[in-house]
Amino acid sequence: MKILIVTKDGLALGLAQRLSLEGHQVEVFATDADMQYTGQGFYTISDNLWKSVQECKFIISDTGNQSQLCSKAATYNKPIIGCNKITDMINSDAIKEYDIGHRLGMEFPPSEIYDDAIGLQPLLLEGSKKHYYIKYGRKVFTCTKPEWLAWAMYNLPIDRQVLLQECAVGHDIAIIGWFNGLNWIKPFFYSTPNASKIGAVTLLSQRKSNRLTAKTIEPFGEFLKTVDYKGPVTVNLIVNKTQAYIKNIYIGLTAPCVFAVLEGLKDLPLADFLNSLAFGTSQSVNVTNDYIAGIEVQKADSDMHGAPILGINKDNLRHIFLHAVFTDYENAHRTHDGYMLSDEFDSVYTATAHGRDLAEVSQRVYRTISEVQFPNMKHVTNLQGQALTTFTKLRGWSII
């Protein structure tokens, strides 16, 4: 199978490496980087995007704002996982996000759209509202003091719609789902919020539908179907004992959440899952009931090109997605020797694991990181502690 990966920041390169290990012909096109070394020994770097689009079976993209790619893919009837012209607009505009979600019956905190910032002036004068967000584009002002509202209004643009939204109180959590252009691929996953900063811990949603999914992510499928989107969706929530509100939605690949979820696939090659996602041939997938974790490991310094990466073997390679890595040795990805760090992206690899509880999954993912070493590594160091409060509280409320 020939698969095209389009990357901006190297996020999707972990998929390229894993798909190449499965024996598929993978081409990578980088939109903003000159990839002279990354991926050497694993996959092919494309220098002709349009030829690669024409020849591939499907495309995976980790970046939006790819209108030309979307148009060309449509010309050759090639599905794209991870980006779409219309969904790009949602990712960049909180007001469009709210407008579409509200019409679909998705639950947001009490909100109101103003034609421009002038409409907010009475709030400043009366001081009746104390805790709320002001949003435009993806800019968010958190206003819990009258003085902060005055400062926010000074910085708001003229002649542009703004969204006023009450601040909900509760615990943050994310829901991750995969959409195949027609339907959600069940199950959904609960995940730690801000996973790019604190690491990802995901847990299978054991129920077909509950209040965390029924009024938040599930209705969004109607919109995704109309625009023929294929790929992951992350809905960030604020949850308390009685209510779950949407904070924001992101349509596309996210790290390390995507890799954590893929760790949970049972007896299913990655390419088969992605192929069924691209062509809408499956509505469910068999995944582990365990907790699943993912931690992105980055280089802490610049000028580290060629630094050796030690400890990769056939066992832990099943739990690693390699990003800024290359090899000069023929067939090194089969002999597990000769891995080196490329200086072209910050993320070097993502380690993943699954376990029966938070302690076990944390121990396993850090064991892999302790084995796979390179100079001047940096990564999250307290994954279990970061995730414990959220999952314990929500389970105590019988929400998950």
PEHU-V973259 format. One record per residue. N is the residue number from 0. BURIAL is I if it has 24 or more other C-alpha atoms within 12 Angstrom, else O. D_LAST is the distance of its C-alpha to the last C-alpha in Angstrom with 2 decimals. Layout:
N:BURIAL:D_LAST
N:BURIAL:D_LAST
This chain:
0:O:38.22
1:I:39.11
2:I:36.26
3:I:36.77
4:I:34.59
5:I:35.29
6:I:34.23
7:I:34.84
8:I:33.31
9:I:32.84
10:I:29.07
11:I:29.58
12:I:32.17
13:I:29.66
14:I:29.26
15:I:33.06
16:I:33.64
17:I:31.21
18:I:32.63
19:I:36.13
20:I:35.39
21:I:34.42
22:O:37.95
23:I:37.55
24:I:39.93
25:I:38.11
26:I:39.71
27:I:38.42
28:I:39.71
29:I:39.14
30:I:39.53
31:O:40.16
32:O:41.16
33:O:44.11
34:I:42.63
35:I:45.62
36:I:43.88
37:I:40.10
38:I:39.37
39:I:42.90
40:I:42.91
41:I:39.68
42:I:40.11
43:I:42.66
44:I:42.88
45:I:43.88
46:O:46.70
47:O:46.79
48:I:43.54
49:I:45.02
50:O:46.43
51:I:43.12
52:I:41.34
53:I:43.99
54:I:43.75
55:I:40.02
56:I:37.75
57:I:34.85
58:I:33.96
59:I:31.06
60:I:31.20
61:I:29.36
62:I:31.28
63:I:31.79
64:I:35.15
65:I:36.50
66:O:38.37
67:O:41.23
68:I:39.00
69:I:37.21
70:O:40.64
71:O:42.09
72:I:39.16
73:O:39.56
74:O:43.27
75:O:42.70
76:O:39.68
77:I:37.44
78:I:33.68
79:I:31.99
80:I:28.46
81:I:27.08
82:I:29.51
83:I:31.17
84:I:33.77
85:I:31.81
86:I:28.43
87:I:30.40
88:I:31.29
89:I:27.71
90:I:26.92
91:I:29.96
92:I:29.76
93:I:27.18
94:I:29.23
95:I:29.20
96:I:25.45
97:I:25.05
98:I:27.82
99:I:26.44
100:I:22.81
101:I:24.04
102:O:26.28
103:O:23.49
104:O:21.53
105:I:18.87
106:I:17.81
107:I:19.63
108:I:20.82
109:O:24.25
110:I:26.55
111:I:30.20
112:I:32.31
113:O:35.78
114:O:38.63
115:O:39.53
116:I:39.21
117:O:42.15
118:O:40.00
119:I:38.04
120:O:41.22
121:O:41.04
122:I:37.73
123:I:39.54
124:O:42.38
125:O:40.56
126:O:37.72
127:O:35.49
128:I:32.31
129:O:31.08
130:I:27.76
131:I:27.25
132:I:27.33
133:I:30.28
134:I:29.71
135:I:32.10
136:I:31.78
137:I:29.16
138:O:30.78
139:I:28.78
140:I:30.53
141:I:28.48
142:I:30.65
143:O:30.11
144:O:33.87
145:O:36.77
146:O:38.51
147:O:35.68
148:I:35.88
149:I:39.62
150:O:39.12
151:I:36.56
152:I:38.96
153:O:41.73
154:O:39.76
155:I:38.55
156:O:40.53
157:O:43.07
158:O:42.85
159:O:39.24
160:I:36.32
161:I:33.77
162:I:30.36
163:I:29.74
164:I:26.10
165:I:24.86
166:I:22.79
167:I:19.39
168:O:18.15
169:O:14.72
170:I:12.74
171:I:13.13
172:I:10.75
173:I:11.91
174:I:11.17
175:I:13.84
176:I:15.50
177:I:18.96
178:I:21.50
179:I:24.68
180:I:26.90
181:I:26.20
182:I:22.59
183:I:19.16
184:I:18.99
185:I:15.81
186:I:13.23
187:I:11.54
188:I:10.22
189:I:8.19
190:I:11.01
191:I:12.75
192:I:14.97
193:I:18.73
194:I:18.42
195:I:22.15
196:I:22.93
197:I:20.47
198:I:19.60
199:I:16.67
200:I:13.80
201:I:11.61
202:I:8.92
203:I:9.16
204:I:7.10
205:O:7.87
206:O:8.73
207:O:11.86
208:O:10.95
209:O:8.79
210:I:9.70
211:I:8.32
212:I:10.56
213:O:13.10
214:I:14.68
215:I:14.32
216:I:14.97
217:I:16.00
218:I:19.10
219:I:20.33
220:I:21.31
221:I:24.28
222:I:25.71
223:I:25.16
224:O:26.97
225:O:29.91
226:O:30.45
227:I:29.84
228:I:27.40
229:I:26.16
230:I:23.74
231:I:20.50
232:I:19.00
233:I:16.84
234:I:15.51
235:I:15.05
236:I:13.27
237:I:13.75
238:I:11.09
239:I:12.04
240:O:11.51
241:O:13.16
242:I:13.16
243:I:12.03
244:I:15.24
245:I:16.49
246:I:18.48
247:I:19.97
248:I:19.93
249:I:21.53
250:I:22.98
251:I:24.12
252:I:23.75
253:I:22.23
254:I:22.78
255:I:21.42
256:I:18.17
257:I:20.08
258:I:21.53
259:I:18.37
260:I:16.95
261:I:20.41
262:I:20.41
263:I:17.89
264:I:20.38
265:O:21.79
266:O:25.52
267:O:25.84
268:I:28.24
269:I:27.09
270:I:30.00
271:I:29.09
272:I:25.59
273:I:27.15
274:I:29.98
275:I:27.81
276:I:25.92
277:I:29.31
278:I:30.85
279:I:28.02
280:O:28.55
281:I:25.04
282:O:21.97
283:O:19.71
284:I:19.75
285:O:19.14
286:I:16.96
287:I:16.04
288:I:12.96
289:I:13.66
290:I:12.61
291:I:15.08
292:I:17.18
293:I:20.00
294:I:22.68
295:I:25.60
296:I:28.92
297:I:31.68
298:I:35.34
299:O:36.23
300:O:39.80
301:O:41.78
302:O:44.65
303:I:42.88
304:I:43.97
305:O:44.79
306:I:43.08
307:I:42.27
308:I:38.73
309:O:38.91
310:O:36.90
311:I:35.58
312:O:35.96
313:O:34.99
314:O:32.04
315:I:30.29
316:I:31.27
317:I:28.49
318:I:26.02
319:I:27.94
320:I:28.40
321:I:31.81
322:I:32.65
323:I:35.89
324:I:37.52
325:I:40.75
326:I:43.32
327:O:47.07
328:O:47.21
329:O:47.48
330:O:44.63
331:O:42.98
332:I:39.49
333:O:40.55
334:O:42.36
335:I:39.78
336:O:42.53
337:I:43.68
338:I:40.52
339:I:41.30
340:I:39.68
341:I:40.57
342:I:41.03
343:I:40.11
344:I:36.40
345:I:34.49
346:I:31.60
347:I:32.94
348:I:30.06
349:I:26.30
350:I:25.19
351:I:22.09
352:I:20.68
353:I:18.01
354:I:17.35
355:O:15.62
356:I:14.25
357:I:14.68
358:I:18.23
359:O:19.32
360:I:18.14
361:I:19.72
362:I:22.84
363:I:23.27
364:I:23.07
365:I:25.47
366:O:27.73
367:I:28.21
368:I:29.02
369:O:31.46
370:O:33.17
371:I:33.48
372:I:35.61
373:I:37.80
374:O:39.65
375:O:38.00
376:I:34.34
377:O:31.61
378:I:27.82
379:I:24.82
380:O:25.43
381:O:22.44
382:I:19.37
383:I:17.61
384:O:18.46
385:I:17.40
386:I:13.82
387:I:13.44
388:O:13.27
389:I:10.53
390:I:8.01
391:O:9.52
392:O:9.51
393:I:6.04
394:O:5.28
395:O:8.59
396:O:7.94
397:O:5.64
398:I:3.80
399:I:0.00
